[in-house]
Amino acid sequence: MNSVTGKLELIWLKHMTMKNIKRTMMICAASLFAFAAQAQFELSLSTGYWGGAFKGNVGQALEVDNDGDATRTNIYYSLGGGIPITVTAGVPLGDNIKFDFGLNLLLGSEVTIGTLQNDVSESEIMTTAQTRQVRIMTGITAISDDGIYAKGGLVLPVAGSTRGYRLFETTSGEMETRTVTMGYFSVGTYFAAGYRLEVGNDLYLFGELQALALSIKSKSMEVTEFEGFNGEDEGDLPDSQIYTEYYHELDSDANNDDNMDFDPDDPTEALSTPTSFGAWGINLGVVLTF
């Protein structure tokens, strides 16, 4: 069973305690109220569609035909695609420049990160992942008198999780595994260019193209659901197959298969590796000026 969970593609996102989440939201709310007290305060709401970009992650598609000949193909992917919903407050710093502070919710698309089709054993494996993420996006916007603008800044993930799913099908049955992965704190960047059109007093519509670069290293992974070929569930698995903890470096005492003193009743320890949450896409929205 360890080979099954150990080979699951691991996707990660920054984990925060409820206390830290509440503290972050209070800071965000206080900042928004502070912005509101400024002259010409702007508030925007946007959504759109993002595709995955900067695809630094590599999965694998493996096919074995009836003669036993195998073909391997790399799957390059990013988990940053999906539907973004962003609320942004803006405060002018000058005639044609403003400071932005926004909250972004990413409803990530489901991404296939690994497949296997074996015609000899009549078996198939499909592994997918899908993320949800809350981010702070803060930066600077420069806008011309004609409504053309460019902006850029930082992306800071503050909450979320990424769920992995693996289905292993054979002629004798199915095995399903679901995981949740968290990650270390990370900082990304974004850049966008667009145009906004005044459609009424203090009301604008806008459209923009945006690119976002973000990479996050794994911190922990947990098997949340498991159903084996013979009806086993996650309660039948040892802790080493349920929990994995990731570190930037490991010594010879690390609890994994390379250690002769490996303890199956403790979480498995593994090296942390990065996954891309990069994206590019279009945003459409509305701006209110107060």
N, C-alpha and C positions, 0 to 999 in steps of 0.2 A: 504494500500500500504506500510506502514512503516514496517509491519511484513515481507513483501517480501524482501525489501532491507535490513532490519535489520538482517535477517537470512542468508544473503549471506556470504559465507566463505570469509574472508578478508585476503589477502596476500599482503605483503608489501616489499618495497625496498627503499633504501636511495634516497631522493630527493635532487637534487642540482639545484641552479639557473644557467642560462646560463653563468653568470659571473664566478661562481665557477667552472663550467665545463671547460671553456676556460683556467682559471688559472691553473687547474689541468693538462690539456693537455700540457700547456706551460712548466710546471715543468717537466712533463714526457719527453718532447722533449729535454729540456735542459739537463736532466740527461743522456739521450741516447747519445747525442753529447759529453757529458763529458766522458762517458764510451768509446766512440769511439776513443778518444785521447790516451787511455791506450794501453800498449803492450798486444798482444794476446787477444784482444777484441773478444768476441764471440757473435754471433747473431743467435737465433734459432726461427723456426716457427713450430708450432705443431697443430694438431687437433686430434679428437678421439671421444669416446662416454663415457658419464658418466651416471650412474644410481643414483637415489635418495638414500641417506643413512642418518643414524641418524634420523629416521622418528618420530620426536617428535610431529608432527601435527596429530590431530584426527578429521576426518570427520565421517559421519554416513550414512549407507545404511539402509533404512527402507522399509520393504515390508509388505503390508496388503493384506491378501487373501480374497476370496469371502465370507468367514465366519466372516470376521472382525478381525481375529487373526493377531497380528502384530509381526514381527521379526526385531530386530535391530542388526546391525553389525557395529563395528567400522572399519573405513578406516584409516589406518596409512600411512602417506605420507610425502614426502619431495619434495620441488620444485627445488632442485639443479640438477636434471638430465637433460641431453640434449647434445647438440653438443658444445664443447669448441673450441675456436680459440685463440691461445696464441702466442704473440711475446715477446721474452725475450732477454735482453742484459746481458752478463756476463763479469765480470772482475776478473782475478785471484788475490787471496789474498795470495797465496803460491803455492807450487808445485802441490798439490792435493786438493785445496780448492778454491772456487770462490764465489763471491757475485753476486746474480741475481736480476734483476729488470725487471718485465714483466707487460704487459697489456693483460688481458684476457677478451674475449667476450663470454658470455654464451647465446646460443640460446636454451632456456629451452623447454623441452617437455611439451605437454599438459597433465595435470594430473586431473583425476576425484577425486573430494574432497567431493562429497555428492550426494546421489541418493534417490529417493522415488518412489515406485511403489504401487499404491493403486487400487486393483481390484474392490473394492466396488464403489468408485467414478469414476473409469476408468480414472485415472490421473497419470501422471508421472512428476518427476522433476529431472533434471540433472544439476549439478554444476561442472564446470571445471575451471582450472587456468593455466596460462602459463606466464613465466617470461622472460625478457631480461635484462641482467646486464653487465656492464663494471666494471672491478675490477683491482686494482693494486695488483700484487703478487710479494712480495719481500722476499728473504731469502738467505740461504747458501747451496751450493752443495759441497759434498765431493766425490771425484772420484778416483778410483784406477787406476794403470797403465794398468790394463786389460780392462778398460772401464766400469766396474761395478760402479754404483754411488747411492747415497742416498741424498735427499735434503728435506728441510723443511723451513717454514717461515710463514709470515702473509698474510692474504687476506683482502683487504680494498675496499668495494664497493664504487664507485664514481659516478655512474649514472645508470639509468635504470628505468623500471617500470614493474609491474605485472598486467596482465589483467584477470579479472574474467568474466565468462559467465554463465548465468543461464537460462535454458529453462523449462517453466512450460506448459505442454500440458494436455488439457482436451478434452472431447467430444465436447465442445462448442468453442474451439479455443486454441490459444497459447499466452503466455506472455514471452517476452525476456528482459533480463536485462544484461547490460555490465558495468563493473566497472574498474577503474584504482586505484591502491593502491600504496602509497609511504611509506617509513619507516625511522626510526631514524638511525643515524650513528652507525655502528657496525664494529667489527674487528673479523675475523675468523683466522683459521690456516690450513695449508696443509702439507702433507708429501707424498713423492714419492720415489720409488726405481726403477732402471732400468739399461739398458745396452746400450752403444753406440758403433758403429762400424765405423772405418775409411774406407771410400770407395774411397778416392781420396785426393789430396793435400788440406789440410785445410777443408775437407768436411767429415761430419759424418752423419750417420743415427742413430736414437735412438727410443727405445720403453720403456715405463714405466707404472707402476701401480701407481695410485694416490688416496689418500683419502683427503677429504676436509670437515672441520667442520665450519659451519657458521649459526648463528641464528640472525634474525632481528626483532625488534619490529615495529608494525604498527605506522604510524604517521598521515596519512590522507587517505581517500577514497572518490572517486567521481563517481557517476553514470553518465557515458558518453552517454549511449544510453538506451532507454526504449521504449518498445512497449507493450501496454496493450491489454487485451481481446477485448476492444471496440475501439481500434485505438488510445488510449492515447499515448503521447510521454513524454520525460523527461521535456519538457516545461510545462506540466500540473502538475508536482510534486512540492510540497513545498521544500524549501531549506533543511529542516531537513531530507528529504528522498533522497536528492541528495548528500549532503556533510556530512561526518563524520570526526570528529577530535579526535585523540586518545592521551591520557595523561597517565603518569605513576601513577597519583593519582587523584581522584575526590572528591569534597566536595558536600554537600547537594544542592548547587546551580547549579550543573552541568545541562546542557540542555539535558535531556533525559526523557524517559517515567516514571522514578521513581520520577521525580520532578513535583509537583502539578502546578508549574508555567512554565511548558514546553512551549517553543515558537516554533511553527512549521516553522516560517520564519527564524530561525537561524539554523546553522549546529548542528547536533546531536553530543554530547560529550560522549565518551566512554573510558573505560580503555584499554590501550595498552597491547597486549599479543604477545609473540614471535612466529615466524614460522621458521621452519628449511629449510635451503638451502644447507644442507649437501649433499655430493656426493662421489661416488667412481667410478673408471673406468680406461680406458686405454688411453694413449696419444702416438701418433706416429708423428715423425717429423724429421727435418733436422737441422744441426748445421753448420754454417760457421765460421771459425776462421780467424781473420785478423792479 
